[in-house]
């Protein structure tokens, strides 16, 4: 029986690989190629974007060796001018009445009538109230009667003295009786003088029953009603009167201004003072400087001052808070620039002066003087007519190129061929500006 030398055992058979396992190396190669292509595309896009950005910035100017510099800064400019600068001192002030009077009765009595309305304007001497006058009329009548009686006795004594003198000449009476009668006449003369004084006092007290305004001003609220007993010892009186025209404003000035202020006052100058509301918007009234205190407040280092206002519109009220603005003097023909043109550095104040032909700026130190709300005086460093930078100075340095307001961003910039910094580029700019629009 023949035996098969190569028997096929089922265990010795090889199982064919699955289809997915055979194609796996090919898929990995495809993924790697796709990733490389994606990276190359992104790099190309980045390079294209960088190129476009450089092309858009290329007209702004080129530096040495063809390298592009930063674009010129667009700035705002202003002209150095000559103006009159007012030297103004501002301070917080309080309105005070130029005179205040409390209306009090000078005699005691029952308040009979009130002849004023609360808050009204009254004139000096105007009748305000009346006290019951009957007791004072009776007192006046008594004083008058006493005076008349004593005057009659005096007249009789004088007649008797004249008769005694005649008898003395005839040697019909003793001199002692004549002397006694003469003394009696003198005594009665003194009595009559006292009676006349008492009568005047009674008449004066009767006049005090008519309470009149001591000053011209605005009367306040009434503190007593009709029918009450009033007297000169009442603390509140009947009402208060404040003089509001003219009216004063008291304010404090720094002690450093005292010498200049006194010098102006000694020259006879009338210094103008304005009273503004709390918001410093509306001018309530305009007056003149009145007086300066004689001492400095050691706690605040200020000196009290007073200004007087006519207050024709009654815009100022006593105890009102206002802003006082004192015109100390005026600097004529001062060089001024806008406040935002002056900058402060480590070496002091400076400005950027613009060369309108070269379109470049130069840093120039200056010395400032007086300042207003929007202008500042330049004592040295500038000349009238020069141009200074007012906006965009924080992005500048000495010698930087700038673009003036109203110009195109690229106008006046150096050209890419290197000729922009010379006369040819300036000539092209002038021709472009002179061309009709």
C-alpha positions in Angstrom: 0.0 0.0 0.0 1.5 3.1 -1.2 2.1 5.8 1.3 1.9 9.6 0.4 5.2 11.1 1.2 3.7 14.6 1.5 0.5 14.2 3.4 -1.5 17.4 3.7 -2.3 17.9 7.3 -5.1 20.4 8.0 -3.0 21.9 10.8 -0.2 22.6 8.4 -2.2 24.8 6.0 -1.6 28.6 6.0 -4.5 31.0 6.4 -4.4 33.8 3.8 -4.1 37.4 5.3 -7.1 39.6 5.5 -7.6 42.1 2.7 -7.3 45.2 5.1 -4.0 44.2 6.5 -2.5 43.9 3.0 -3.4 47.6 2.1 -2.4 49.2 5.4 1.2 50.4 4.4 -0.2 52.1 1.3 -2.8 54.2 3.3 0.0 55.4 5.8 2.0 56.7 2.9 -1.0 58.6 1.5 -1.6 60.2 4.9 2.0 61.3 5.2 2.0 62.9 1.7 -1.3 64.8 2.4 0.1 66.2 5.7 3.3 67.5 3.9 1.2 69.1 1.2 -1.1 70.8 3.8 2.0 72.3 5.6 3.4 73.5 2.3 0.1 75.2 1.4 -0.1 77.0 4.8 3.5 78.2 4.4 2.8 79.5 0.9 -0.3 81.3 2.2 1.7 82.9 5.1 4.4 84.0 2.7 1.8 85.5 0.4 0.1 87.4 3.2 3.5 88.8 4.4 4.3 89.9 0.9 1.0 91.7 0.4 1.5 93.5 3.8 4.9 94.6 2.8 3.7 95.8 -0.6 0.9 97.8 1.1 3.4 99.5 3.4 6.1 100.0 0.8 5.0 103.6 -0.3 5.5 104.9 3.2 9.3 105.3 2.8 12.4 103.2 2.7 15.3 103.3 5.0 19.0 102.8 4.3 19.7 99.8 2.1 16.2 99.7 0.7 14.7 98.6 4.1 11.2 100.0 4.7 10.8 102.3 7.7 7.7 103.0 9.8 5.0 105.1 8.2 4.9 108.9 9.0 2.6 109.9 11.8 -0.4 112.0 11.1 -0.3 115.0 13.5 -2.3 118.0 14.3 -0.5 121.4 14.2 -1.1 124.9 15.5 0.6 128.2 14.8 2.5 130.2 17.4 0.6 133.4 17.8 0.8 136.7 19.7 -2.1 137.5 22.0 -3.0 139.4 25.1 -3.2 136.9 28.0 -5.3 137.9 31.1 -3.8 136.8 34.4 -6.8 135.5 36.2 -7.0 134.3 39.8 -9.9 132.1 40.8 -11.2 131.4 44.3 -14.2 130.2 46.1 -16.1 133.0 47.7 -19.1 133.7 49.9 -21.6 136.5 49.4 -22.0 138.8 52.3 -24.3 141.7 52.8 -22.6 145.1 52.8 -24.7 146.0 55.9 -27.0 144.0 58.2 -29.4 145.6 60.7 -31.8 144.0 63.2 -34.9 146.1 63.6 -35.6 146.4 67.4 -38.0 148.6 69.2 -36.3 151.3 71.4 -39.2 151.6 73.8 -41.4 148.9 75.4 -45.0 148.7 74.3 -47.6 146.7 72.5 -47.0 146.1 68.8 -50.0 147.8 67.2 -49.4 147.6 63.4 -46.9 146.1 60.9 -46.4 148.1 57.7 -44.1 145.8 55.7 -44.3 142.5 53.8 -41.8 139.8 54.5 -39.1 139.7 51.9 -39.8 143.1 50.4 -37.3 145.8 49.6 -37.4 148.8 52.0 -35.8 152.2 52.1 -34.0 153.9 54.9 -36.5 155.7 57.1 -39.5 153.8 55.8 -42.1 153.0 58.5 -42.1 149.3 59.4 -44.2 149.0 62.6 -46.1 151.0 65.2 -46.2 150.6 69.0 -49.2 151.8 71.0 -48.3 155.5 71.6 -50.9 156.5 74.2 -48.7 156.1 77.3 -45.9 158.1 75.6 -48.3 160.9 74.6 -49.4 161.2 78.2 -45.8 161.3 79.4 -45.1 164.1 76.9 -48.1 166.1 78.1 -46.9 165.8 81.7 -43.4 166.9 80.8 -44.8 169.9 78.9 -47.1 170.9 81.8 -44.2 170.7 84.2 -42.0 172.9 82.0 -44.8 175.5 81.6 -45.3 175.7 85.3 -41.7 176.1 86.1 -41.3 178.7 83.4 -44.1 180.8 84.9 -42.4 180.6 88.3 -39.2 181.7 86.7 -40.8 184.6 85.1 -42.4 185.7 88.4 -39.0 185.4 90.2 -37.3 187.5 87.5 -40.0 190.3 87.9 -39.5 190.2 91.7 -35.7 190.4 91.3 -36.1 193.5 89.1 -38.3 195.2 91.7 -35.8 194.3 94.5 -33.0 195.9 92.5 -35.0 199.2 92.2 -35.7 199.2 95.9 -32.0 198.6 96.6 -31.1 201.6 94.6 -33.5 203.6 96.7 -31.9 202.0 99.8 -35.4 200.7 100.8 -34.5 197.0 101.1 -31.6 195.0 102.4 -29.1 193.6 99.9 -29.5 190.1 101.4 -33.1 189.9 100.1 -31.9 190.9 96.6 -29.2 188.2 96.6 -31.7 185.6 97.8 -34.1 186.5 95.0 -31.3 186.3 92.4 -30.4 182.8 93.7 -34.0 181.8 93.4 -34.1 183.0 89.7 -31.0 180.9 88.9 -32.6 177.9 90.6 -35.7 178.2 88.6 -33.7 178.6 85.4 -32.1 175.2 86.1 -35.5 173.7 86.8 -36.8 174.9 83.5 -33.8 173.5 81.7 -34.4 170.1 83.3 -38.1 170.3 82.4 -37.2 171.0 78.8 -34.9 168.0 78.7 -37.6 165.8 80.2 -40.0 167.1 77.6 -37.6 166.3 74.8 -37.1 162.8 76.1 -40.8 162.3 76.2 -41.1 163.5 72.7 -38.3 161.3 71.6 -39.9 158.2 73.2 -43.1 159.0 71.4 -41.3 159.1 68.1 -39.8 155.7 68.9 -43.3 154.2 68.7 -42.9 154.5 65.0 -40.3 151.9 64.1 -38.5 152.8 60.8 -35.9 151.0 58.6 -32.4 152.0 59.6 -30.9 151.0 56.2 -32.0 150.3 52.7 -32.2 146.6 51.9 -34.4 143.5 51.9 -36.4 142.8 55.0 -36.5 139.2 56.2 -39.1 137.1 58.0 -41.1 138.7 60.8 -40.3 137.3 64.2 -43.2 138.9 66.2 -46.9 139.4 65.5 -49.2 142.2 66.2 -50.5 142.4 69.8 -47.4 141.2 71.5 -45.4 143.2 74.0 -42.1 144.2 72.6 -39.1 145.9 74.1 -35.5 146.9 73.3 -34.2 143.8 75.1 -35.7 141.4 72.6 -32.8 139.4 71.1 -34.5 138.7 67.7 -36.2 142.1 67.3 -39.0 142.4 64.8 -37.1 141.5 61.6 -33.7 141.7 59.9 -32.7 143.9 57.0 -29.8 143.1 54.7 -28.4 145.5 52.2 -28.1 143.6 48.9 -27.3 146.5 46.6 -24.4 146.9 46.7 -23.3 143.5 48.0 -19.9 142.0 48.8 -18.1 138.8 48.1 -15.4 137.5 50.4 -12.8 135.1 49.1 -9.3 133.9 49.9 -6.1 134.6 47.8 -2.8 132.8 48.0 -0.2 134.7 50.0 2.2 134.6 47.1 -0.1 136.9 45.1 -0.2 139.6 47.9 2.9 141.6 46.6 1.6 141.8 43.0 -1.9 142.6 44.2 -0.7 145.4 46.5 1.4 146.8 43.8 -1.6 147.0 41.5 -3.7 148.7 44.2 -1.0 151.2 44.9 -1.0 152.1 41.2 -4.7 153.0 41.6 -5.9 150.3 39.3 -9.5 149.1 39.5 -9.3 145.4 39.4 -12.3 143.6 37.9 -13.9 140.7 39.7 -16.5 138.4 38.3 -18.9 136.2 40.4 -19.8 132.9 38.7 -22.2 130.2 39.7 -21.1 126.9 41.2 -20.7 125.4 37.7 -18.5 128.3 36.5 -20.8 128.7 33.5 -22.9 131.8 34.1 -21.5 135.2 35.2 -23.9 136.4 38.0 -22.4 139.9 38.3 -19.3 141.9 37.6 -17.8 144.2 40.3 -14.5 145.6 41.4 -11.9 144.7 44.1 -12.6 146.5 47.3 -10.2 145.5 50.1 -7.5 143.2 51.3 -7.1 141.8 54.8 -4.1 142.8 56.9 -2.9 139.3 57.9 -2.3 135.8 56.5 -4.2 132.9 57.8 -1.5 130.6 59.1 -3.5 127.4 58.6 -4.3 127.9 54.9 -1.6 130.4 53.8 -4.2 132.7 52.3 -5.3 136.2 52.7 -9.0 137.3 52.8 -10.1 139.7 50.2 -13.4 141.5 49.4 -15.0 142.6 46.2 -18.1 144.8 45.8 -20.9 144.3 43.3 -23.8 146.5 42.4 -26.1 143.4 42.2 -28.6 145.3 39.9 -30.2 142.0 38.9 -30.4 140.7 42.4 -28.5 137.5 41.3 -26.4 137.5 44.5 -27.8 136.5 47.9 -26.2 136.7 51.3 -24.3 133.5 52.4 -24.4 132.2 48.8 -21.3 130.3 47.5 -19.9 131.6 44.2 -16.7 131.4 42.3 -14.8 134.6 42.3 -12.6 135.4 39.2 -10.1 138.3 39.7 -8.4 139.9 36.7 -5.0 140.7 38.2 -3.3 142.1 35.0 -3.0 141.5 31.2 0.1 140.4 29.4 0.1 142.2 26.1 1.6 140.6 22.9 2.5 137.3 24.5 3.6 134.3 22.4 1.0 131.6 23.0 0.4 128.0 21.9 -2.4 125.5 22.7 -2.0 123.8 26.1 -1.7 120.4 24.6 1.3 121.4 22.5 3.6 121.7 25.5 5.0 118.5 26.9 7.1 117.8 29.9 10.2 115.6 29.9 13.1 114.8 32.1 14.9 118.0 31.1 11.9 120.3 31.3 9.2 121.5 29.0 9.4 121.0 25.2 7.4 121.2 22.0 7.7 119.6 18.6 8.2 122.2 15.9 7.1 121.1 12.4 9.1 121.9 9.2 6.2 122.1 6.7 8.6 121.7 3.8 10.5 118.7 5.0 7.5 117.2 6.8 9.7 116.6 9.8 9.6 117.6 13.4 12.3 118.9 15.7 12.2 118.7 19.5 12.8 122.2 21.0 13.0 123.1 24.7 10.7 126.0 25.8 10.0 127.9 29.0 6.4 128.4 29.8 4.7 131.4 31.5 1.1 132.2 32.3 -1.7 129.9 31.2 -5.4 130.2 30.5 -7.9 127.4 30.0 -6.7 126.5 26.5 -3.6 128.6 25.9 -0.1 128.8 27.5 2.5 131.6 27.2 5.9 130.7 25.9 8.7 132.9 27.3 11.5 131.5 25.2 12.2 128.8 22.6 9.6 129.8 19.8 9.1 132.5 17.3 5.8 133.8 15.9 4.4 131.9 12.9 6.1 128.6 13.7 4.1 125.4 13.6 3.9 123.1 16.6 2.4 119.7 17.1 -0.8 119.5 19.1 -1.9 115.9 18.4 0.0 112.8 18.0 3.1 113.9 19.8 3.3 110.8 21.9 4.3 108.8 18.9 7.1 111.2 17.8 10.8 111.7 18.4 13.3 114.3 17.3 13.6 114.3 13.4 10.6 112.0 12.8 8.6 112.3 9.6 5.0 113.4 9.9 2.0 113.8 7.7 0.1 117.0 8.0 -3.7 117.2 8.4 -5.6 116.9 5.1 -2.8 115.2 3.2 -2.8 111.6 1.8 -1.1 109.0 3.9 1.6 108.5 1.3 2.0 112.1 0.1 5.4 113.5 0.7 6.9 110.1 1.7 10.3 109.1 0.4 10.2 107.1 -2.8 11.2 103.4 -3.1 14.1 104.3 -5.4 15.8 106.4 -2.7 15.1 109.8 -4.3 12.2 110.6 -1.9 14.5 112.3 0.6 16.0 114.7 -2.0 14.8 117.6 -3.9 13.2 115.6 -6.6 10.6 114.1 -4.3 9.9 117.5 -2.8 9.5 118.9 -6.4 7.0 116.2 -7.2 5.1 116.9 -4.0 4.9 120.6 -4.9 3.7 119.9 -8.4 1.1 117.6 -7.1 -0.2 120.2 -4.6 -0.2 122.9 -7.3 -2.1 120.8 -9.8 -5.8 121.7 -10.2 -8.2 119.3 -8.5 
